[in-house]
Amino acid sequence: MTTVTETQHHYDSYMISADGEYMGQEDDWDRDLLLDPAWEKQQRKTFTAWCNSHLRKAGTAIENIEEDFRNGLKLMLLLEVISGERLPKPDKGKMRFHKIANVNKALDFICSKGVKLVSIGAEEITDGNLKMTLGMIWTIILRFAIQDISVEETSAKEGLLLWCQRKTAPYRNVNVQNFHISWKDGLALCALIHRHRPDLIDYSKLRKDDPIGNLNTAFEVAEKYLDIPKMLDAEDIVNTPKPDEKAIMTYVSCFYHAFAGAEQAETAANRICKVLAVNQENERLMEEYEKLASELLEWIRRTIPWLENRAAEQTMRAMQQKLEDFRDYRRVHKPPRVQEKCQLEINFNTLQTKLRLSNRPAFMPSEGKMVSDIANAWKGLDQVEKGYEEWLLTEIRRLERLDHLAEKFKQKCSLHESWTSGKEELLSQKDYESASLMDIRALMRKHEAFESDLAAHQDRVEQIAAIAQELNELDYHDAATVNGRCQGICDQWDNLGTLTQKRRDSLERVEKLWETIDQLYLEFAKRAAPFNNWMDGAMEDLQDMFIVHSIEEIQSLITAHDQFKATLPEADKERMASMGIQSEVLKIAQTYGIKLSGVNPYTNLSPQDITNKWELVKQLVPLRDQMLQEEVARQQANERLRRQFAAQANIIGPWIQTKMEEIGHVSIDIAGSLEEQMNNLKTYEQNIINYKSNIDKLEGDHQLIQEALIFDNKHTNYTMEHIRVGWEQLLTTIARTINEVENQILTRDAKGISQEQLNEFRASFNHFDRVSVCVCVCVYVYVSFNHFDRKRNGRMDPDDFRACLISMGYDLGEVEFARIMTLVDSNNTGVVTFQAFIDFMTRETAETDTAEQVMASFKILASDKPFITVEELRRELPPEQAEYCISRMTKYIGSDGLPGALDYTSFSSALYGESDL
């Protein structure tokens, strides 16, 4: 590559006074067209300043762009400076053909860089043709300053425009859409400077109405602090309706190249931080695994000897304490360790996955701390634990046997004694002597139940005797107490059997005395209950607070009441029959001297109750007649109110509906001007407001209906709520429609849109107003897998897997498919699981860092040196990542190193488990 100094000396001996010019455009320069004078002035100044910004590196400059390039020498010098390459040796002569030869060498070099020159010849540059010279310089600028710009998969002009849009997006009053009028107010240039160097410009103090001041501020700051020469005049840009696009692009490209280096360093620092953060996290997980594994293995080592101890205790309490300690171990001490073991396995798998995804070597724990080592130790713990629990239970059952027999005897004795308590006194009672027949029968059933219960307890008495005998046979130390208690229970049991039989005989004898009287009580109850129910229903109906809403309903109630009154004579006959049965009961009781309790066991009704209710029924009948006549008069008044409301509602409701339809037609009708539509809508609005008095009058009638508690109206389908909602909707619709037309007028006036265009926009919008749906890549992958997973069991055979990949755009040969199968089916099982499929897709699409990328990033931070200093690390990286690198980088041993230089090459290789590159 040619140095600037060599280039300068190379051309000093050939510099002559004659100038040349060159012109080139992307591919469509027309040599017959004339430049706009304002654009020509802007291009001349901008292109001259741009050329001088490069020529000054060779110690020279141009003053007149169409004159100074005529001999081709400075043109060749400019190309060598901006390309860094050596051009052919220029001709020494001053003749015209020497100049043309030099210009041709420059043009040939431009063509060698893939640039197509249209209608440009060396003769025109040598003759000083300004238009061709400007075109040639623009071609050079495009090739060497703009073409290589790349932003988010866009390049050249589009890439530069996208870069400007991204950088100025957060700034107020800045909207970069092109390279001419978007830059006239100067705010876009100031925003670019402030985005990268906020210390140079106070953007908050800039005003959109001061474009010249803004432009001059940007020009001065760029020239003073960013080494970007002033290439434009603020007055020329402001006073030109459309500034020259090429001049603006040339000047803005200088900002891109000025700031590109800083952004590259920032990207490199971010990449290093990302890699270091991953490495730090992996080291933390490794240390955490080693710590958890050591603690868990130590706990297992201490626990196994305790579980292996089989020294038996002499007392039941001591053995129970051992069992309690073991249960405490199972409930309290072991569960956290189980969780730690599970977490250890999860952490190990997570760590290995992270290392694999970040291209790091697999983690190998310390000796004896592998997951398999921990699993084997845990298996031994489980075996010892199982044997210890079985031993404990056997010992406890052995000590428990004798105590269990004694405790069982005491428990059964206590239950039996509790059951027999009070039974002898109960069987000795004579409560049946003053009871009624129902009471006697109840006592008989109760006694039968007791006899059944007594027989059921016979088995318990036999069990008590059997346990007492077993305790005697085993020579129980308190056998005397057991025998005495057992004998007492047996004696009491015999006495209960005798008392039970005596009570049964007495109850059967008294029962027959009450059967005759009981039959009469039953007959009275059978006749009195239905009659009483009839009177209760009659009183309920006569006192019922009826609610009716029409004359027909009240007439129905009057008819039903007349039918009820016709049944009263027959009901009086039924009452007299019931009174006759009660008289017969009293006669029998007096004849045989039976003491009656005064209460019928089959009913709570007395003859007096029947008589009182009958009198009350006769009093309620005339009161019911009066209430029904009053309700007839009220319903007639309500009917008049219904008809009055319906007459108005049937007019207002259709009127509102008609107006709504008319407004709807106006809102979608595109005929006529917007002002005509507005006038029509205003007329509709005034007519609606004038109609409000009819609504108010209807509200008054509705209030009268509500006060009268009228809830339905068969004369109209319109309710007041319908009218209110329709009226409010009508007011809202007319207001919203007027607002839409006003907004259309504002839009038309602001954008200069004709009425025909506006109508076309409306028609297009109504036709294409729809919602689109996006499907994310994750869902696509999942659906693709499920489509070919025919059995829906999470597995695919190789043929289905091949079809799945082809559907997703893979071009598969046999060799490539065999390689993919080794990745997704490493064990040759013949199927592809969904997890293997996801892992493969992740590897195919994920962007991972490599050791070479990290080295390249460090090289940028080190300004292309093979080593990096501590100061550079602390300046470019956050404190935590900088200290991490400093503590792990080795000293640089090269002969060109500085004191304290660090070797970033070996450090980058170590991050990925590779040898030094």
C-alpha positions, 0 to 999 in steps of 0.5 A, a space after each residue: 500500500 502506498 503511503 501519503 508521503 510517497 504519493 506526494 513525492 511521486 507527483 511533485 516532479 510531475 505537477 504542472 499548471 494545467 488542470 483537468 476534470 472528470 465527471 461520473 455518475 452512478 449510471 445515468 449521467 446525461 452530458 446534454 443536461 445542464 446543472 441548476 445554477 444553485 446546485 452547481 454552486 453547492 456541488 462545486 463548493 462541497 466537492 472542492 472541500 471534500 477533495 481537499 480534505 483528502 489531498 491535504 494528507 498529501 500536502 496539497 490542495 485545489 482551488 478551482 475544481 475544473 482547472 486543477 484536475 485538467 492535467 490528471 496529476 492531482 486527480 491521480 494523487 486524489 485516487 491514491 490517497 483515498 484508495 491507498 493503492 499505487 496508480 501507474 506512473 504519470 506522464 511527464 510531458 505538458 502536452 495535451 496528449 500527456 494530460 489526456 493520458 494521465 486522466 485516462 489512467 485515473 479513469 481506468 483505475 475508477 473502472 477497475 473498482 467496478 464503477 461504470 462511467 457513462 459518457 465521460 472522456 478524458 478529453 472533456 476533463 482535460 478541456 475543463 468541462 465543469 459539468 463532467 468534472 463534477 460528475 466524475 468527482 461525484 462518482 468517486 465519492 459514491 465509490 469510495 465514501 458512500 458505497 461501502 456504508 452498510 446499515 441493517 442489510 442496506 447499503 450505499 445511499 439507502 444505508 446512509 439514509 437509514 443510519 441518519 434516521 436511526 441516529 436522529 429518531 429521538 430528536 424533536 423536529 427532526 424527520 430525515 426522509 431524504 438528502 435535500 429538504 430534510 436538512 434545510 433547518 440544520 436540526 438534523 446535522 445538529 442532532 447527528 453531532 449531539 447523538 455522538 458528542 452531546 458535549 459539543 452542542 446544547 440541542 435544547 437551545 436550538 430553534 427550528 425557525 433559525 435554520 441559518 444559525 443551526 447550520 452554521 453551528 453544525 458547520 463550525 462544530 464539525 470543522 473545529 472538533 470533528 475535523 470535517 471541513 466546511 463544505 456548504 454555505 448555510 445561506 445557499 441551503 436555506 435559500 434553495 427550494 431543494 438543496 443539491 442531494 449529492 452535496 448533502 450526501 457528500 457532507 453527511 457521509 463525512 459524519 458517518 465516517 467520523 463516528 464509525 470508529 467510535 461505534 466500532 469500538 463500542 460494539 467491540 466493547 459490548 461483545 467482550 462484555 457479553 463474552 466475559 459475562 458468560 464466562 463469569 457466570 459459568 465459573 460461578 456455576 462451577 464453584 457453586 457445584 463444587 461447594 454443594 457437592 462437597 457439603 452433600 457428600 460430607 453430610 452423607 458420610 456423617 449420616 451413614 454411621 448413625 443409621 448403621 448403629 443397631 444397639 437396642 434400648 432396654 425401655 419402651 420410652 428409649 426405643 420410641 425416642 429413637 424412632 422419633 429421632 429417625 422420623 425427625 431425620 426423615 421429615 426435617 433433615 433429609 428433605 433439604 438434602 433431597 432438594 440439594 441433590 436435585 438442584 445439584 443435578 439441575 445446575 450440572 445439566 444447566 452448566 453443561 448446556 451453557 458451556 455447549 451453547 457458548 462453545 466452551 469445553 465441558 465441565 469436569 468436576 473434581 475427583 469423587 464429585 461427579 453426579 454419578 459419585 453423588 448418586 452412588 453415595 445417596 444409594 448407599 444412604 437409602 439402603 442403610 436407612 431402610 434397614 434401620 427403620 425395619 430394625 426400629 419397628 421390630 424392636 418396638 413391636 417386641 416391647 409393645 406386646 405385653 403393654 398392649 394386652 393390658 391396655 386393651 383390657 382396660 379400654 374394653 372394660 372402660 367402654 363396657 362400664 360406660 355403656 352400662 352406667 345408669 342402665 339398671 335404674 332406667 329398667 326399674 322405672 314405672 314411667 308407663 303408668 301415666 303415659 298415653 298409648 303413643 308414649 307406651 308404643 314409643 317406650 316399647 320400641 325403645 325397649 326393643 332397641 335396648 334389647 338389641 343393643 344388649 345382645 350386641 354387647 354380649 360379644 364385648 363381655 366375652 372378649 373381656 373374659 378372654 383377654 383376662 384369661 390370656 393375661 392370667 396365662 402370661 402371668 401378668 403382674 397385676 392379674 388380681 386387679 384384672 380378675 376382680 374387675 372381670 368378675 364385677 362386669 359378669 355379675 352386672 351383666 346377669 342382673 341387666 338380663 333379668 330387669 330387661 324381661 320384667 319391663 317388657 311384660 309391664 309395657 305389653 299389659 298397659 298398651 292394650 288399655 289405650 288402643 280404643 281411645 287412640 283409634 278415636 283420636 286418629 279418626 279426629 286427626 284424619 278429618 280435622 287436618 284437611 279441614 284445617 289446611 283448607 281454612 289456612 289456605 282460604 285465609 291466606 288467599 283472602 289476605 293475599 296482597 295481589 299485584 295486577 297490571 291490567 283490567 283482565 287480571 283483576 276480573 280474573 281475581 273477582 271470578 275466583 273469589 265468587 267461586 270460593 264463596 259458593 263452597 262455604 256451606 259444604 265446608 260448614 258441614 265438614 266442621 260439624 262432623 269433626 266436632 262430633 268425633 271429639 264429643 264421642 271421645 269425652 263420653 268414653 273417658 267419662 264412662 270408663 274413668 280414663 284420665 285423658 291428657 287433653 292432647 291428641 297424639 296425632 294432631 296439635 289441633 283442638 276443637 276450639 282451634 277449628 271453631 276460631 279459624 272458621 269465624 275468622 274466615 267468615 269475617 275476611 270474605 266481605 273485606 276481600 270483596 271491598 279490596 277487589 272493587 278498589 283495584 278495578 278502579 285503579 286499573 282503569 286509570 292506569 289503562 288511560 295513562 298507557 294509551 296516552 304514553 303509547 300515542 306519543 312514543 309511537 311517533 317519536 321512536 320512528 322519527 329517531 330511527 329515520 334520522 339515524 338512517 339519514 345521518 348514516 347515509 350522509 356519513 358514507 355518501 362521497 357525493 358533493 363537497 365537504 362543505 356541502 356535507 357539513 351544511 347538511 349535517 348542521 341542518 340535521 343537528 338544528 332540527 334534532 335540537 328543536 325536537 327536544 320539546 317532544 322528548 321532554 313531554 314524553 318524559 313527563 308522561 313516563 313519570 306519571 306511569 312510574 308513579 302509578 307503578 305501571 311496568 308494561 304497555 301493550 299499546 307500544 313497543 317503545 319504552 322510555 329507556 329505548 327513547 332515551 338511548 335512541 335520542 342520546 345515540 342520535 345526538 352522539 352520531 350527529 356530533 361525531 359525523 360533523 367532527 369527522 367531516 371537519 377533520 377531513 376538511 382540515 386534512 384536505 386543506 393541510 395536505 392540498 388534497 383535492 375532493 376527488 382524491 379524498 373521495 378515492 381515499 375514502 372508497 379505498 379505505 372502506 374496501 381494504 380495512 382489514 387486520 393482518 396477522 403475523 406468525 413468529 418463527 418459534 410457532 413456525 418451527 413447532 408447527 412444522 415439527 408437529 405436522 410431520 410427527 404423524 403419531 403425535 408421540 413427540 418422535 419422527 422417523 428419518 423420512 418424516 424428518 427429511 420431509 420436515 427439513 425440506 418444507 422449511 427450505 433446506 436443500 438436502 443431499 444424502 451426505 448433508 442429511 447423514 450429517 444432520 442425523 448424527 447431530 439429532 440422533 447420536 445414539 442411532 435410535 432411528 427416531 428424532 425427538 422434538 427436543 433434538 429437533 429444537 436443539 438442531 434448529 437453535 444451533 442452525 439459527 443462533 449467532 454465537 461468538 468465537 475466539 477469533 471474534 473476541 480477538 478481533 474485538 480486543 484488537 480494535 480496542 488496542 488500536 491494532 496492537 498485538 497487546 493491550 494495556 491496563 489503561 486501555 482495558 479500564 477505559 473501554 470496558 466497565 470496571 467489573 469486566 476490566 478487572 476480570 480481564 486484568 486478573 486473568 490475562 498473562 503478560 505479553 512477551 513479544 519484543 514490541 511490547 510495552 511495560 505492563 502489556 497484556 496478551 489478549 490472544 491467549 486469553 481469548 483462546 482460553 475462554 473457549 478452551 482452545 490452544 493459542 492461535 
